Amino acid sequence: MNSLANAQTNPMKLITPPFLQKGDTIAIVAPAGILKNRKAVINLAKKQAEVWGLKVVFGKNMFKTDNHFAGTDEERCQDFQDALDNPNIKAIWAARGGYGSVRILDMLDFSNFKENPKWIIGYSDITAFHNHVHNLGVETVHGIMGTSFQDTPEVIAKSVESLRKALFGEELNYKITPSKYNQNGTVSGELVGGNIAILASMLGSESEISTEGKILFIEEIGEYKYSIDRMLQSLKRANYFTKVKGIIVGDMTKVKKNSTPWGSSIEQLILDVVPNDIPVLFNFPAGHEPDNRALIMGRNVELAVGSKQSSVVFN
């Protein structure tokens, strides 16, 4: 039975990797896009981790260039594999997203990781890892990456603090102001999801996730509304919204305008594929904006959507 079938039929709670402690070592690696001229920014991420009392190592190939990518597939895979296999490394933090994670997923050997899980951290293209590792039965963290530190400390302060809380095992919950598009209700379930384009691209693969009985988080950047609609319709046809318990909608950043107007808001576009009897929370601060709060993927979460205030509470 493959990992996807296991994840869909096994009701057991996902494994929580050991929370970080001062003195632990983490690795920053670049499994996807190029880091050209971004070494100074990545060093800021390293310094932040050191403020938390952590030791930081870089993937040896991280600053290499292979056209669009941070090194060849083999080089990026080797850095990630080294971090997976090194027992002294307690977390793997993606330097950036972009594109390229899917090219190395099937090259990686997760055998040691399954025996000794560790945190995998990132968002956007790193959704490929969130989904794949979810099917291996291990929690991950959807949160800021190395390149997020290009924004000023004041702007990303809440994002940084939320990541620290997630990784060090502190209480993590959020209160969200209402949106007129919200669908009210209270549910609980495992949190899954990520970037819409990556979710759609995983359909039919071992990295496809099941949303049955779960809470789905989605976010997107730089797409036309018709493109977002096409991807959501694909997810709908794959039953992503049939038995889902709730939806958390993060940032829909830099949505492009088509020459022919779409005719409705991005919120309504999303509601078009979602049953009207499940809770939907809009405007959660996660995705491609500087305010990008950490989410523990695979963790049981309580979603309460109300007319005056909503909350997301991790158990």
SEDRENRO-622345 format. One record per residue (C-alpha): residue number from 1; residue in one letter; z, x, y. Coordinates in nm, 3 decimals, padded with zeros to 5 digits. Layout:
BEGIN
num:NUM residu:a up:Z east:X north:Y
...
END
This chain:
BEGIN
num:1 residu:m up:00.000 east:00.000 north:00.000
num:2 residu:n up:-00.096 east:00.149 north:00.336
num:3 residu:s up:00.142 east:00.187 north:00.630
num:4 residu:l up:00.009 east:-00.122 north:00.808
num:5 residu:a up:00.070 east:-00.345 north:00.507
num:6 residu:n up:00.416 east:-00.192 north:00.471
num:7 residu:a up:00.501 east:-00.270 north:00.832
num:8 residu:q up:00.374 east:-00.627 north:00.803
num:9 residu:t up:00.560 east:-00.711 north:00.482
num:10 residu:n up:00.879 east:-00.508 north:00.523
num:11 residu:p up:01.137 east:-00.703 north:00.728
num:12 residu:m up:01.373 east:-00.409 north:00.761
num:13 residu:k up:01.477 east:-00.284 north:01.102
num:14 residu:l up:01.284 east:00.014 north:01.234
num:15 residu:i up:01.446 east:00.357 north:01.227
num:16 residu:t up:01.597 east:00.477 north:01.554
num:17 residu:p up:01.548 east:00.854 north:01.592
num:18 residu:p up:01.864 east:01.047 north:01.684
num:19 residu:f up:01.944 east:01.006 north:02.051
num:20 residu:l up:01.918 east:01.322 north:02.257
num:21 residu:q up:02.220 east:01.532 north:02.347
num:22 residu:k up:02.266 east:01.815 north:02.591
num:23 residu:g up:02.141 east:02.136 north:02.438
num:24 residu:d up:01.862 east:01.966 north:02.240
num:25 residu:t up:01.506 east:02.097 north:02.259
num:26 residu:i up:01.204 east:01.879 north:02.336
num:27 residu:a up:00.834 east:01.963 north:02.334
num:28 residu:i up:00.581 east:01.869 north:02.600
num:29 residu:v up:00.232 east:01.845 north:02.450
num:30 residu:a up:-00.107 east:01.716 north:02.564
num:31 residu:p up:-00.268 east:01.510 north:02.285
num:32 residu:a up:-00.539 east:01.362 north:02.504
num:33 residu:g up:-00.676 east:01.428 north:02.853
num:34 residu:i up:-00.724 east:01.758 north:03.031
num:35 residu:l up:-00.443 east:01.903 north:03.246
num:36 residu:k up:-00.665 east:02.094 north:03.487
num:37 residu:n up:-00.473 east:02.198 north:03.801
num:38 residu:r up:-00.162 east:02.010 north:03.686
num:39 residu:k up:00.062 east:02.289 north:03.563
num:40 residu:a up:00.289 east:02.266 north:03.868
num:41 residu:v up:00.340 east:01.893 north:03.809
num:42 residu:i up:00.418 east:01.947 north:03.441
num:43 residu:n up:00.673 east:02.208 north:03.543
num:44 residu:l up:00.846 east:01.940 north:03.751
num:45 residu:a up:00.882 east:01.730 north:03.437
num:46 residu:k up:01.022 east:02.034 north:03.259
num:47 residu:k up:01.277 east:02.087 north:03.537
num:48 residu:q up:01.385 east:01.723 north:03.516
num:49 residu:a up:01.449 east:01.754 north:03.143
num:50 residu:e up:01.648 east:02.069 north:03.211
num:51 residu:v up:01.859 east:01.877 north:03.464
num:52 residu:w up:01.947 east:01.648 north:03.174
num:53 residu:g up:02.069 east:01.953 north:02.983
num:54 residu:l up:01.767 east:01.981 north:02.755
num:55 residu:k up:01.560 east:02.282 north:02.657
num:56 residu:v up:01.183 east:02.247 north:02.690
num:57 residu:v up:00.895 east:02.413 north:02.509
num:58 residu:f up:00.525 east:02.365 north:02.586
num:59 residu:g up:00.250 east:02.320 north:02.332
num:60 residu:k up:00.076 east:02.657 north:02.310
num:61 residu:n up:-00.267 east:02.502 north:02.368
num:62 residu:m up:-00.158 east:02.248 north:02.629
num:63 residu:f up:-00.339 east:02.394 north:02.928
num:64 residu:k up:-00.662 east:02.468 north:02.747
num:65 residu:t up:-00.985 east:02.289 north:02.836
num:66 residu:d up:-01.249 east:02.136 north:02.613
num:67 residu:n up:-01.459 east:01.925 north:02.848
num:68 residu:h up:-01.267 east:01.596 north:02.881
num:69 residu:f up:-00.978 east:01.709 north:02.663
num:70 residu:a up:-00.675 east:01.938 north:02.679
num:71 residu:g up:-00.824 east:02.168 north:02.418
num:72 residu:t up:-01.026 east:02.090 north:02.108
num:73 residu:d up:-00.918 east:01.819 north:01.867
num:74 residu:e up:-00.790 east:02.092 north:01.637
num:75 residu:e up:-00.590 east:02.261 north:01.915
num:76 residu:r up:-00.434 east:01.937 north:02.036
num:77 residu:c up:-00.359 east:01.836 north:01.679
num:78 residu:q up:-00.196 east:02.172 north:01.608
num:79 residu:d up:00.039 east:02.140 north:01.906
num:80 residu:f up:00.142 east:01.790 north:01.803
num:81 residu:q up:00.178 east:01.888 north:01.438
num:82 residu:d up:00.395 east:02.186 north:01.530
num:83 residu:a up:00.621 east:01.956 north:01.731
num:84 residu:l up:00.638 east:01.703 north:01.447
num:85 residu:d up:00.730 east:01.967 north:01.191
num:86 residu:n up:00.974 east:02.181 north:01.391
num:87 residu:p up:01.325 east:02.058 north:01.303
num:88 residu:n up:01.464 east:02.203 north:01.626
num:89 residu:i up:01.246 east:01.976 north:01.841
num:90 residu:k up:01.414 east:01.639 north:01.890
num:91 residu:a up:01.150 east:01.463 north:02.102
num:92 residu:i up:00.779 east:01.491 north:02.180
num:93 residu:w up:00.688 east:01.408 north:02.540
num:94 residu:a up:00.323 east:01.356 north:02.626
num:95 residu:a up:00.206 east:01.546 north:02.932
num:96 residu:r up:-00.049 east:01.276 north:03.016
num:97 residu:g up:-00.270 east:01.007 north:02.869
num:98 residu:g up:-00.635 east:00.977 north:02.964
num:99 residu:y up:-00.824 east:00.962 north:02.638
num:100 residu:g up:-00.816 east:01.151 north:02.310
num:101 residu:s up:-00.508 east:01.052 north:02.109
num:102 residu:v up:-00.710 east:00.849 north:01.859
num:103 residu:r up:-00.924 east:01.154 north:01.781
num:104 residu:i up:-00.627 east:01.338 north:01.629
num:105 residu:l up:-00.423 east:01.055 north:01.473
num:106 residu:d up:-00.582 east:01.083 north:01.130
num:107 residu:m up:-00.564 east:01.463 north:01.139
num:108 residu:l up:-00.185 east:01.459 north:01.165
num:109 residu:d up:00.056 east:01.478 north:00.872
num:110 residu:f up:00.360 east:01.259 north:00.942
num:111 residu:s up:00.542 east:01.349 north:00.618
num:112 residu:n up:00.812 east:01.561 north:00.782
num:113 residu:f up:00.837 east:01.316 north:01.072
num:114 residu:k up:00.912 east:01.027 north:00.836
num:115 residu:e up:01.192 east:01.230 north:00.678
num:116 residu:n up:01.329 east:01.347 north:01.014
num:117 residu:p up:01.214 east:01.108 north:01.289
num:118 residu:k up:01.214 east:01.213 north:01.653
num:119 residu:w up:01.127 east:01.037 north:01.977
num:120 residu:i up:00.762 east:01.017 north:02.084
num:121 residu:i up:00.729 east:00.938 north:02.454
num:122 residu:g up:00.442 east:00.829 north:02.677
num:123 residu:y up:00.222 east:00.539 north:02.782
num:124 residu:s up:-00.144 east:00.445 north:02.836
num:125 residu:d up:-00.349 east:00.638 north:02.577
num:126 residu:i up:-00.022 east:00.719 north:02.398
num:127 residu:t up:-00.024 east:00.353 north:02.290
num:128 residu:a up:-00.222 east:00.485 north:01.993
num:129 residu:f up:00.089 east:00.678 north:01.884
num:130 residu:h up:00.324 east:00.387 north:01.956
num:131 residu:n up:00.122 east:00.161 north:01.728
num:132 residu:h up:00.069 east:00.415 north:01.452
num:133 residu:v up:00.432 east:00.523 north:01.444
num:134 residu:h up:00.548 east:00.162 north:01.457
num:135 residu:n up:00.365 east:00.110 north:01.128
num:136 residu:l up:00.553 east:00.410 north:00.990
num:137 residu:g up:00.875 east:00.225 north:01.070
num:138 residu:v up:01.004 east:00.437 north:01.361
num:139 residu:e up:01.091 east:00.346 north:01.721
num:140 residu:t up:00.918 east:00.518 north:02.015
num:141 residu:v up:00.957 east:00.516 north:02.394
num:142 residu:h up:00.694 east:00.375 north:02.630
num:143 residu:g up:00.768 east:00.559 north:02.953
num:144 residu:i up:00.666 east:00.812 north:03.214
num:145 residu:m up:00.488 east:01.134 north:03.122
num:146 residu:g up:00.459 east:01.481 north:03.269
num:147 residu:t up:00.191 east:01.387 north:03.520
num:148 residu:s up:00.410 east:01.103 north:03.649
num:149 residu:f up:00.597 east:01.367 north:03.847
num:150 residu:q up:00.305 east:01.392 north:04.090
num:151 residu:d up:00.480 east:01.109 north:04.274
num:152 residu:t up:00.780 east:01.178 north:04.496
num:153 residu:p up:01.127 east:01.185 north:04.337
num:154 residu:e up:01.235 east:00.880 north:04.537
num:155 residu:v up:00.941 east:00.673 north:04.413
num:156 residu:i up:00.993 east:00.750 north:04.043
num:157 residu:a up:01.374 east:00.771 north:04.046
num:158 residu:k up:01.430 east:00.442 north:03.862
num:159 residu:s up:01.160 east:00.527 north:03.608
num:160 residu:v up:01.318 east:00.866 north:03.541
num:161 residu:e up:01.665 east:00.718 north:03.504
num:162 residu:s up:01.543 east:00.449 north:03.265
num:163 residu:l up:01.381 east:00.715 north:03.046
num:164 residu:r up:01.704 east:00.914 north:03.040
num:165 residu:k up:01.900 east:00.606 north:02.934
num:166 residu:a up:01.653 east:00.527 north:02.656
num:167 residu:l up:01.653 east:00.880 north:02.516
num:168 residu:f up:02.028 east:00.937 north:02.540
num:169 residu:g up:02.121 east:00.601 north:02.387
num:170 residu:e up:02.267 east:00.432 north:02.692
num:171 residu:e up:02.252 east:00.060 north:02.766
num:172 residu:l up:01.903 east:-00.045 north:02.874
num:173 residu:n up:01.831 east:-00.382 north:03.033
num:174 residu:y up:01.633 east:-00.519 north:03.324
num:175 residu:k up:01.646 east:-00.814 north:03.562
num:176 residu:i up:01.308 east:-00.929 north:03.693
num:177 residu:t up:01.226 east:-01.154 north:03.989
num:178 residu:p up:01.036 east:-01.473 north:03.905
num:179 residu:s up:00.661 east:-01.529 north:03.910
num:180 residu:k up:00.495 east:-01.867 north:03.953
num:181 residu:y up:00.287 east:-01.784 north:03.646
num:182 residu:n up:00.585 east:-01.730 north:03.414
num:183 residu:q up:00.635 east:-01.952 north:03.110
num:184 residu:n up:01.010 east:-02.004 north:03.073
num:185 residu:g up:01.214 east:-01.966 north:02.757
num:186 residu:t up:01.443 east:-01.731 north:02.565
num:187 residu:v up:01.343 east:-01.543 north:02.250
num:188 residu:s up:01.425 east:-01.222 north:02.069
num:189 residu:g up:01.225 east:-00.991 north:01.848
num:190 residu:e up:01.086 east:-00.643 north:01.800
num:191 residu:l up:00.896 east:-00.511 north:02.100
num:192 residu:v up:00.540 east:-00.392 north:02.032
num:193 residu:g up:00.225 east:-00.331 north:02.233
num:194 residu:g up:00.109 east:-00.116 north:02.522
num:195 residu:n up:-00.227 east:-00.065 north:02.689
num:196 residu:i up:-00.466 east:-00.354 north:02.623
num:197 residu:a up:-00.774 east:-00.136 north:02.574
num:198 residu:i up:-00.595 east:00.077 north:02.316
num:199 residu:l up:-00.455 east:-00.228 north:02.136
num:200 residu:a up:-00.806 east:-00.371 north:02.108
num:201 residu:s up:-00.948 east:-00.039 north:01.993
num:202 residu:m up:-00.693 east:-00.021 north:01.709
num:203 residu:l up:-00.808 east:-00.348 north:01.552
num:204 residu:g up:-00.917 east:-00.302 north:01.192
num:205 residu:s up:-00.750 east:00.038 north:01.155
num:206 residu:e up:-00.426 east:00.154 north:00.995
num:207 residu:s up:-00.286 east:00.173 north:01.347
num:208 residu:e up:-00.336 east:-00.197 north:01.415
num:209 residu:i up:-00.002 east:-00.372 north:01.463
num:210 residu:s up:00.119 east:-00.715 north:01.359
num:211 residu:t up:00.267 east:-00.928 north:01.639
num:212 residu:e up:00.404 east:-01.199 north:01.411
num:213 residu:g up:00.761 east:-01.281 north:01.512
num:214 residu:k up:00.755 east:-01.007 north:01.775
num:215 residu:i up:00.744 east:-00.970 north:02.153
num:216 residu:l up:00.421 east:-00.822 north:02.286
num:217 residu:f up:00.405 east:-00.599 north:02.594
num:218 residu:i up:00.068 east:-00.544 north:02.766
num:219 residu:e up:-00.058 east:-00.346 north:03.065
num:220 residu:e up:-00.394 east:-00.221 north:03.191
num:221 residu:i up:-00.568 east:-00.013 north:03.457
num:222 residu:g up:-00.914 east:00.020 north:03.609
num:223 residu:e up:-01.094 east:-00.258 north:03.423
num:224 residu:y up:-01.303 east:-00.553 north:03.537
num:225 residu:k up:-01.156 east:-00.896 north:03.471
num:226 residu:y up:-01.437 east:-00.977 north:03.230
num:227 residu:s up:-01.355 east:-00.660 north:03.037
num:228 residu:i up:-00.986 east:-00.750 north:03.020
num:229 residu:d up:-01.082 east:-01.101 north:02.910
num:230 residu:r up:-01.310 east:-00.963 north:02.638
num:231 residu:m up:-01.032 east:-00.742 north:02.502
num:232 residu:l up:-00.777 east:-01.024 north:02.514
num:233 residu:q up:-01.020 east:-01.259 north:02.341
num:234 residu:s up:-01.063 east:-00.996 north:02.069
num:235 residu:l up:-00.686 east:-00.976 north:02.028
num:236 residu:k up:-00.669 east:-01.355 north:02.020
num:237 residu:r up:-00.929 east:-01.371 north:01.742
num:238 residu:a up:-00.719 east:-01.115 north:01.553
num:239 residu:n up:-00.424 east:-01.359 north:01.576
num:240 residu:y up:-00.222 east:-01.147 north:01.818
num:241 residu:f up:-00.110 east:-01.459 north:02.004
num:242 residu:t up:-00.084 east:-01.704 north:01.714
num:243 residu:k up:00.268 east:-01.626 north:01.592
num:244 residu:v up:00.394 east:-01.396 north:01.868
num:245 residu:k up:00.736 east:-01.497 north:02.002
num:246 residu:g up:00.693 east:-01.388 north:02.363
num:247 residu:i up:00.484 east:-01.184 north:02.605
num:248 residu:i up:00.588 east:-00.925 north:02.864
num:249 residu:v up:00.311 east:-00.847 north:03.112
num:250 residu:g up:00.338 east:-00.514 north:03.290
num:251 residu:d up:00.120 east:-00.371 north:03.563
num:252 residu:m up:-00.243 east:-00.474 north:03.593
num:253 residu:t up:-00.344 east:-00.183 north:03.813
num:254 residu:k up:-00.667 east:-00.136 north:04.010
num:255 residu:v up:-00.846 east:-00.432 north:03.854
num:256 residu:k up:-01.210 east:-00.394 north:03.957
num:257 residu:k up:-01.404 east:-00.664 north:04.140
num:258 residu:n up:-01.729 east:-00.780 north:03.987
num:259 residu:s up:-02.027 east:-00.876 north:04.205
num:260 residu:t up:-01.989 east:-01.230 north:04.070
num:261 residu:p up:-01.631 east:-01.354 north:04.123
num:262 residu:w up:-01.435 east:-01.422 north:03.805
num:263 residu:g up:-01.286 east:-01.737 north:03.952
num:264 residu:s up:-00.922 east:-01.707 north:03.853
num:265 residu:s up:-00.628 east:-01.471 north:03.884
num:266 residu:i up:-00.554 east:-01.198 north:03.633
num:267 residu:e up:-00.238 east:-01.393 north:03.546
num:268 residu:q up:-00.435 east:-01.706 north:03.461
num:269 residu:l up:-00.681 east:-01.497 north:03.261
num:270 residu:i up:-00.389 east:-01.381 north:03.046
num:271 residu:l up:-00.242 east:-01.730 north:03.014
num:272 residu:d up:-00.578 east:-01.855 north:02.887
num:273 residu:v up:-00.521 east:-01.674 north:02.556
num:274 residu:v up:-00.149 east:-01.744 north:02.519
num:275 residu:p up:00.002 east:-02.065 north:02.375
num:276 residu:n up:00.183 east:-02.264 north:02.643
num:277 residu:d up:00.500 east:-02.300 north:02.437
num:278 residu:i up:00.604 east:-01.932 north:02.429
num:279 residu:p up:00.786 east:-01.739 north:02.703
num:280 residu:v up:00.566 east:-01.518 north:02.921
num:281 residu:l up:00.715 east:-01.276 north:03.174
num:282 residu:f up:00.490 east:-01.138 north:03.446
num:283 residu:n up:00.549 east:-00.848 north:03.686
num:284 residu:f up:00.751 east:-00.626 north:03.455
num:285 residu:p up:00.753 east:-00.276 north:03.613
num:286 residu:a up:00.581 east:-00.076 north:03.340
num:287 residu:g up:00.233 east:00.069 north:03.324
num:288 residu:h up:00.016 east:00.263 north:03.566
num:289 residu:e up:00.233 east:00.230 north:03.876
num:290 residu:p up:00.495 east:00.483 north:03.991
num:291 residu:d up:00.769 east:00.233 north:03.900
num:292 residu:n up:00.723 east:00.261 north:03.524
num:293 residu:r up:01.043 east:00.165 north:03.343
num:294 residu:a up:01.112 east:00.280 north:02.991
num:295 residu:l up:01.065 east:00.041 north:02.700
num:296 residu:i up:01.186 east:00.113 north:02.347
num:297 residu:m up:00.899 east:00.011 north:02.122
num:298 residu:g up:01.011 east:-00.131 north:01.789
num:299 residu:r up:01.361 east:-00.212 north:01.918
num:300 residu:n up:01.488 east:-00.569 north:01.907
num:301 residu:v up:01.483 east:-00.710 north:02.258
num:302 residu:e up:01.599 east:-01.037 north:02.410
num:303 residu:l up:01.351 east:-01.185 north:02.656
num:304 residu:a up:01.487 east:-01.456 north:02.885
num:305 residu:v up:01.237 east:-01.603 north:03.131
num:306 residu:g up:01.380 east:-01.840 north:03.391
num:307 residu:s up:01.277 east:-02.006 north:03.714
num:308 residu:k up:01.522 east:-01.804 north:03.924
num:309 residu:q up:01.562 east:-01.480 north:03.729
num:310 residu:s up:01.440 east:-01.324 north:03.408
num:311 residu:s up:01.583 east:-01.048 north:03.193
num:312 residu:v up:01.483 east:-00.801 north:02.924
num:313 residu:v up:01.779 east:-00.673 north:02.723
num:314 residu:f up:01.756 east:-00.416 north:02.444
num:315 residu:n up:01.997 east:-00.462 north:02.153
END
